[in-house]
C-alpha cells in the first residue's frame, strides 16, 4: 500500500533528518557560541522535543514496516527488507538507550545546574546519535539498492 510506504518514509525523514540537523548543524554551533549553562539547557530541551517526534516516527516506521512484511507474507521477502529491519532494530535499541538512560541524566544535570555531569551525558549521547545517523544512512542506501 502506497500510504504505508509514505508514512514509513516520513518517519525515516523525521528521524534521520533530525539527527543530521542536531549533530551536524545545531550542536557544533551551540558548542562554539554558548557556555555550558546556556548550551546544556537548550540542547536538553531540543532533544526532549526531538525525542517526542522520533518516538512517533519509530512507532510509524515499525507499524508500517510490519504491515509491509505482512503484505508479502508467504512470498519471497527481499534481502534488503531483512537488512533494513535488522539495522532498524539496532537503531531503535540505541535510541531507547539514549531516551531512557542518557537523556534523563542530562535533564537531571541541567536541573541541578551540574554542568560537568551534563557535559558527560552529552559526551555519551553525541556518538550514539552519530552511530544512528550512519546506520540510518546505510539503511536508506540499502533501500535504494532495489529501486
Rosetta constraint file for C-alpha pairs under 8 A:
AtomPair CA 1 CA 5 HARMONIC 6.66 0.50
AtomPair CA 1 CA 68 HARMONIC 7.78 0.50
AtomPair CA 2 CA 6 HARMONIC 6.16 0.50
AtomPair CA 3 CA 7 HARMONIC 6.20 0.50
AtomPair CA 4 CA 8 HARMONIC 6.04 0.50
AtomPair CA 4 CA 64 HARMONIC 5.33 0.50
AtomPair CA 4 CA 67 HARMONIC 7.56 0.50
AtomPair CA 4 CA 68 HARMONIC 7.53 0.50
AtomPair CA 5 CA 9 HARMONIC 6.09 0.50
AtomPair CA 5 CA 64 HARMONIC 6.96 0.50
AtomPair CA 6 CA 10 HARMONIC 6.11 0.50
AtomPair CA 7 CA 11 HARMONIC 6.24 0.50
AtomPair CA 7 CA 60 HARMONIC 6.62 0.50
AtomPair CA 7 CA 61 HARMONIC 7.37 0.50
AtomPair CA 7 CA 64 HARMONIC 7.12 0.50
AtomPair CA 8 CA 12 HARMONIC 6.39 0.50
AtomPair CA 8 CA 60 HARMONIC 6.19 0.50
AtomPair CA 8 CA 61 HARMONIC 4.81 0.50
AtomPair CA 8 CA 64 HARMONIC 5.74 0.50
AtomPair CA 8 CA 65 HARMONIC 7.04 0.50
AtomPair CA 9 CA 13 HARMONIC 6.11 0.50
AtomPair CA 9 CA 61 HARMONIC 7.74 0.50
AtomPair CA 10 CA 14 HARMONIC 6.24 0.50
AtomPair CA 10 CA 57 HARMONIC 7.69 0.50
AtomPair CA 11 CA 15 HARMONIC 6.24 0.50
AtomPair CA 11 CA 54 HARMONIC 7.72 0.50
AtomPair CA 11 CA 56 HARMONIC 7.79 0.50
AtomPair CA 11 CA 57 HARMONIC 4.23 0.50
AtomPair CA 11 CA 58 HARMONIC 6.70 0.50
AtomPair CA 11 CA 60 HARMONIC 6.24 0.50
AtomPair CA 11 CA 61 HARMONIC 5.83 0.50
AtomPair CA 12 CA 16 HARMONIC 5.89 0.50
AtomPair CA 12 CA 17 HARMONIC 7.83 0.50
AtomPair CA 12 CA 57 HARMONIC 7.00 0.50
AtomPair CA 12 CA 61 HARMONIC 7.08 0.50
AtomPair CA 13 CA 17 HARMONIC 5.32 0.50
AtomPair CA 13 CA 18 HARMONIC 7.75 0.50
AtomPair CA 14 CA 18 HARMONIC 5.67 0.50
AtomPair CA 14 CA 53 HARMONIC 7.49 0.50
AtomPair CA 14 CA 54 HARMONIC 6.92 0.50
AtomPair CA 14 CA 57 HARMONIC 6.79 0.50
AtomPair CA 15 CA 19 HARMONIC 6.25 0.50
AtomPair CA 15 CA 53 HARMONIC 7.99 0.50
AtomPair CA 15 CA 54 HARMONIC 5.63 0.50
AtomPair CA 15 CA 57 HARMONIC 6.71 0.50
AtomPair CA 15 CA 58 HARMONIC 7.97 0.50
AtomPair CA 16 CA 20 HARMONIC 6.17 0.50
AtomPair CA 16 CA 133 HARMONIC 6.09 0.50
AtomPair CA 16 CA 136 HARMONIC 6.20 0.50
AtomPair CA 16 CA 137 HARMONIC 7.47 0.50
AtomPair CA 17 CA 21 HARMONIC 6.16 0.50
AtomPair CA 18 CA 22 HARMONIC 6.03 0.50
AtomPair CA 18 CA 50 HARMONIC 7.29 0.50
AtomPair CA 19 CA 23 HARMONIC 5.82 0.50
AtomPair CA 19 CA 129 HARMONIC 6.61 0.50
AtomPair CA 19 CA 130 HARMONIC 7.77 0.50
AtomPair CA 19 CA 133 HARMONIC 6.12 0.50
AtomPair CA 20 CA 24 HARMONIC 5.56 0.50
AtomPair CA 20 CA 25 HARMONIC 7.35 0.50
AtomPair CA 20 CA 133 HARMONIC 6.73 0.50
AtomPair CA 21 CA 25 HARMONIC 5.08 0.50
AtomPair CA 21 CA 26 HARMONIC 6.18 0.50
AtomPair CA 22 CA 26 HARMONIC 4.83 0.50
AtomPair CA 22 CA 27 HARMONIC 5.80 0.50
AtomPair CA 23 CA 27 HARMONIC 5.68 0.50
AtomPair CA 23 CA 28 HARMONIC 7.32 0.50
AtomPair CA 23 CA 126 HARMONIC 7.21 0.50
AtomPair CA 23 CA 129 HARMONIC 7.28 0.50
AtomPair CA 23 CA 130 HARMONIC 7.08 0.50
AtomPair CA 24 CA 28 HARMONIC 6.70 0.50
AtomPair CA 25 CA 29 HARMONIC 6.63 0.50
AtomPair CA 26 CA 30 HARMONIC 6.09 0.50
AtomPair CA 27 CA 31 HARMONIC 5.96 0.50
AtomPair CA 27 CA 43 HARMONIC 7.62 0.50
AtomPair CA 28 CA 32 HARMONIC 6.21 0.50
AtomPair CA 29 CA 33 HARMONIC 6.05 0.50
AtomPair CA 30 CA 34 HARMONIC 5.39 0.50
AtomPair CA 30 CA 39 HARMONIC 6.05 0.50
AtomPair CA 31 CA 35 HARMONIC 7.24 0.50
AtomPair CA 31 CA 39 HARMONIC 6.86 0.50
AtomPair CA 34 CA 38 HARMONIC 5.88 0.50
AtomPair CA 34 CA 39 HARMONIC 5.25 0.50
AtomPair CA 35 CA 39 HARMONIC 5.81 0.50
AtomPair CA 36 CA 40 HARMONIC 5.43 0.50
AtomPair CA 36 CA 115 HARMONIC 6.10 0.50
AtomPair CA 36 CA 119 HARMONIC 7.64 0.50
AtomPair CA 37 CA 41 HARMONIC 6.94 0.50
AtomPair CA 37 CA 113 HARMONIC 7.27 0.50
AtomPair CA 37 CA 115 HARMONIC 6.66 0.50
AtomPair CA 38 CA 42 HARMONIC 6.43 0.50
AtomPair CA 39 CA 43 HARMONIC 6.11 0.50
AtomPair CA 40 CA 44 HARMONIC 5.94 0.50
AtomPair CA 40 CA 106 HARMONIC 7.92 0.50
AtomPair CA 40 CA 110 HARMONIC 6.63 0.50
AtomPair CA 40 CA 115 HARMONIC 7.49 0.50
AtomPair CA 40 CA 118 HARMONIC 6.62 0.50
AtomPair CA 40 CA 119 HARMONIC 7.40 0.50
AtomPair CA 41 CA 45 HARMONIC 6.10 0.50
AtomPair CA 41 CA 107 HARMONIC 7.85 0.50
AtomPair CA 41 CA 110 HARMONIC 5.87 0.50
AtomPair CA 42 CA 46 HARMONIC 6.14 0.50
AtomPair CA 43 CA 47 HARMONIC 5.90 0.50
AtomPair CA 44 CA 48 HARMONIC 6.13 0.50
AtomPair CA 44 CA 103 HARMONIC 7.40 0.50
AtomPair CA 44 CA 106 HARMONIC 6.60 0.50
AtomPair CA 44 CA 107 HARMONIC 6.20 0.50
AtomPair CA 44 CA 110 HARMONIC 7.79 0.50
AtomPair CA 45 CA 49 HARMONIC 6.48 0.50
AtomPair CA 46 CA 50 HARMONIC 6.07 0.50
AtomPair CA 47 CA 51 HARMONIC 5.81 0.50
AtomPair CA 47 CA 103 HARMONIC 7.95 0.50
AtomPair CA 48 CA 52 HARMONIC 6.40 0.50
AtomPair CA 49 CA 53 HARMONIC 6.54 0.50
AtomPair CA 50 CA 54 HARMONIC 6.09 0.50
AtomPair CA 51 CA 55 HARMONIC 5.90 0.50
AtomPair CA 51 CA 99 HARMONIC 7.12 0.50
AtomPair CA 52 CA 56 HARMONIC 6.57 0.50
AtomPair CA 53 CA 57 HARMONIC 6.18 0.50
AtomPair CA 54 CA 58 HARMONIC 5.88 0.50
AtomPair CA 55 CA 59 HARMONIC 6.26 0.50
AtomPair CA 56 CA 60 HARMONIC 6.21 0.50
AtomPair CA 57 CA 61 HARMONIC 6.00 0.50
AtomPair CA 58 CA 62 HARMONIC 5.97 0.50
AtomPair CA 58 CA 92 HARMONIC 7.52 0.50
AtomPair CA 59 CA 63 HARMONIC 6.00 0.50
AtomPair CA 60 CA 64 HARMONIC 5.98 0.50
AtomPair CA 61 CA 65 HARMONIC 5.78 0.50
AtomPair CA 62 CA 66 HARMONIC 6.04 0.50
AtomPair CA 63 CA 67 HARMONIC 6.08 0.50
AtomPair CA 64 CA 68 HARMONIC 6.06 0.50
AtomPair CA 65 CA 69 HARMONIC 6.28 0.50
AtomPair CA 65 CA 85 HARMONIC 7.85 0.50
AtomPair CA 66 CA 70 HARMONIC 6.06 0.50
AtomPair CA 67 CA 71 HARMONIC 6.23 0.50
AtomPair CA 68 CA 72 HARMONIC 6.72 0.50
AtomPair CA 69 CA 73 HARMONIC 6.06 0.50
AtomPair CA 69 CA 77 HARMONIC 7.68 0.50
AtomPair CA 72 CA 76 HARMONIC 7.54 0.50
AtomPair CA 72 CA 77 HARMONIC 6.90 0.50
AtomPair CA 73 CA 77 HARMONIC 7.76 0.50
AtomPair CA 77 CA 81 HARMONIC 6.84 0.50
AtomPair CA 77 CA 82 HARMONIC 7.67 0.50
AtomPair CA 78 CA 82 HARMONIC 7.03 0.50
AtomPair CA 79 CA 83 HARMONIC 6.28 0.50
AtomPair CA 80 CA 84 HARMONIC 5.95 0.50
AtomPair CA 80 CA 142 HARMONIC 6.05 0.50
AtomPair CA 80 CA 143 HARMONIC 6.46 0.50
AtomPair CA 80 CA 145 HARMONIC 7.90 0.50
AtomPair CA 80 CA 146 HARMONIC 7.57 0.50
AtomPair CA 81 CA 85 HARMONIC 6.09 0.50
AtomPair CA 81 CA 143 HARMONIC 7.57 0.50
AtomPair CA 82 CA 86 HARMONIC 6.10 0.50
AtomPair CA 83 CA 87 HARMONIC 6.09 0.50
AtomPair CA 83 CA 139 HARMONIC 7.72 0.50
AtomPair CA 83 CA 142 HARMONIC 7.67 0.50
AtomPair CA 84 CA 88 HARMONIC 5.79 0.50
AtomPair CA 84 CA 139 HARMONIC 5.55 0.50
AtomPair CA 84 CA 142 HARMONIC 7.13 0.50
AtomPair CA 84 CA 143 HARMONIC 7.28 0.50
AtomPair CA 85 CA 89 HARMONIC 6.07 0.50
AtomPair CA 86 CA 90 HARMONIC 6.51 0.50
AtomPair CA 87 CA 91 HARMONIC 6.22 0.50
AtomPair CA 87 CA 135 HARMONIC 6.68 0.50
AtomPair CA 87 CA 136 HARMONIC 7.84 0.50
AtomPair CA 87 CA 139 HARMONIC 6.88 0.50
AtomPair CA 88 CA 92 HARMONIC 6.15 0.50
AtomPair CA 88 CA 135 HARMONIC 8.00 0.50
AtomPair CA 88 CA 136 HARMONIC 7.58 0.50
AtomPair CA 88 CA 139 HARMONIC 7.71 0.50
AtomPair CA 89 CA 93 HARMONIC 6.31 0.50
AtomPair CA 90 CA 94 HARMONIC 6.29 0.50
AtomPair CA 91 CA 95 HARMONIC 6.03 0.50
AtomPair CA 91 CA 132 HARMONIC 5.65 0.50
AtomPair CA 91 CA 135 HARMONIC 7.07 0.50
AtomPair CA 91 CA 136 HARMONIC 7.60 0.50
AtomPair CA 92 CA 96 HARMONIC 5.99 0.50
AtomPair CA 93 CA 97 HARMONIC 6.19 0.50
AtomPair CA 94 CA 98 HARMONIC 6.33 0.50
AtomPair CA 94 CA 128 HARMONIC 6.82 0.50
AtomPair CA 94 CA 132 HARMONIC 7.20 0.50
AtomPair CA 95 CA 99 HARMONIC 6.01 0.50
AtomPair CA 95 CA 129 HARMONIC 7.98 0.50
AtomPair CA 95 CA 132 HARMONIC 7.83 0.50
AtomPair CA 96 CA 100 HARMONIC 5.71 0.50
AtomPair CA 96 CA 101 HARMONIC 7.82 0.50
AtomPair CA 97 CA 101 HARMONIC 5.41 0.50
AtomPair CA 97 CA 102 HARMONIC 6.85 0.50
AtomPair CA 98 CA 102 HARMONIC 4.90 0.50
AtomPair CA 98 CA 103 HARMONIC 5.79 0.50
AtomPair CA 98 CA 125 HARMONIC 6.22 0.50
AtomPair CA 98 CA 128 HARMONIC 7.55 0.50
AtomPair CA 99 CA 103 HARMONIC 5.37 0.50
AtomPair CA 99 CA 104 HARMONIC 7.27 0.50
AtomPair CA 100 CA 104 HARMONIC 6.55 0.50
AtomPair CA 101 CA 105 HARMONIC 6.71 0.50
AtomPair CA 102 CA 106 HARMONIC 6.32 0.50
AtomPair CA 102 CA 121 HARMONIC 5.89 0.50
AtomPair CA 102 CA 122 HARMONIC 7.94 0.50
AtomPair CA 102 CA 124 HARMONIC 7.32 0.50
AtomPair CA 102 CA 125 HARMONIC 6.59 0.50
AtomPair CA 103 CA 107 HARMONIC 6.15 0.50
AtomPair CA 103 CA 121 HARMONIC 7.26 0.50
AtomPair CA 103 CA 125 HARMONIC 7.63 0.50
AtomPair CA 104 CA 108 HARMONIC 6.03 0.50
AtomPair CA 105 CA 109 HARMONIC 6.09 0.50
AtomPair CA 105 CA 117 HARMONIC 7.87 0.50
AtomPair CA 105 CA 118 HARMONIC 7.20 0.50
AtomPair CA 105 CA 121 HARMONIC 6.22 0.50
AtomPair CA 106 CA 110 HARMONIC 6.14 0.50
AtomPair CA 106 CA 117 HARMONIC 7.33 0.50
AtomPair CA 106 CA 118 HARMONIC 4.88 0.50
AtomPair CA 106 CA 119 HARMONIC 7.84 0.50
AtomPair CA 106 CA 121 HARMONIC 5.37 0.50
AtomPair CA 106 CA 122 HARMONIC 6.95 0.50
AtomPair CA 107 CA 111 HARMONIC 6.11 0.50
AtomPair CA 107 CA 118 HARMONIC 7.67 0.50
AtomPair CA 108 CA 112 HARMONIC 6.15 0.50
AtomPair CA 108 CA 118 HARMONIC 8.00 0.50
AtomPair CA 109 CA 113 HARMONIC 5.79 0.50
AtomPair CA 109 CA 114 HARMONIC 4.85 0.50
AtomPair CA 109 CA 115 HARMONIC 6.57 0.50
AtomPair CA 109 CA 117 HARMONIC 5.69 0.50
AtomPair CA 109 CA 118 HARMONIC 4.94 0.50
AtomPair CA 110 CA 114 HARMONIC 6.16 0.50
AtomPair CA 110 CA 115 HARMONIC 6.85 0.50
AtomPair CA 110 CA 118 HARMONIC 6.22 0.50
AtomPair CA 114 CA 118 HARMONIC 6.26 0.50
AtomPair CA 115 CA 119 HARMONIC 5.97 0.50
AtomPair CA 116 CA 120 HARMONIC 6.13 0.50
AtomPair CA 117 CA 121 HARMONIC 6.23 0.50
AtomPair CA 118 CA 122 HARMONIC 6.29 0.50
AtomPair CA 119 CA 123 HARMONIC 6.05 0.50
AtomPair CA 120 CA 124 HARMONIC 6.61 0.50
AtomPair CA 121 CA 125 HARMONIC 6.25 0.50
AtomPair CA 122 CA 126 HARMONIC 5.78 0.50
AtomPair CA 123 CA 127 HARMONIC 7.15 0.50
AtomPair CA 124 CA 128 HARMONIC 6.61 0.50
AtomPair CA 125 CA 129 HARMONIC 6.15 0.50
AtomPair CA 126 CA 130 HARMONIC 6.34 0.50
AtomPair CA 127 CA 131 HARMONIC 6.18 0.50
AtomPair CA 128 CA 132 HARMONIC 6.29 0.50
AtomPair CA 129 CA 133 HARMONIC 6.03 0.50
AtomPair CA 130 CA 134 HARMONIC 6.19 0.50
AtomPair CA 131 CA 135 HARMONIC 6.12 0.50
AtomPair CA 132 CA 136 HARMONIC 5.86 0.50
AtomPair CA 133 CA 137 HARMONIC 6.16 0.50
AtomPair CA 134 CA 138 HARMONIC 6.19 0.50
AtomPair CA 135 CA 139 HARMONIC 6.14 0.50
AtomPair CA 136 CA 140 HARMONIC 6.35 0.50
AtomPair CA 137 CA 141 HARMONIC 6.34 0.50
AtomPair CA 138 CA 142 HARMONIC 6.18 0.50
AtomPair CA 139 CA 143 HARMONIC 6.15 0.50
AtomPair CA 140 CA 144 HARMONIC 6.29 0.50
AtomPair CA 141 CA 145 HARMONIC 6.39 0.50
AtomPair CA 142 CA 146 HARMONIC 7.52 0.50
AtomPair CA 143 CA 147 HARMONIC 7.38 0.50
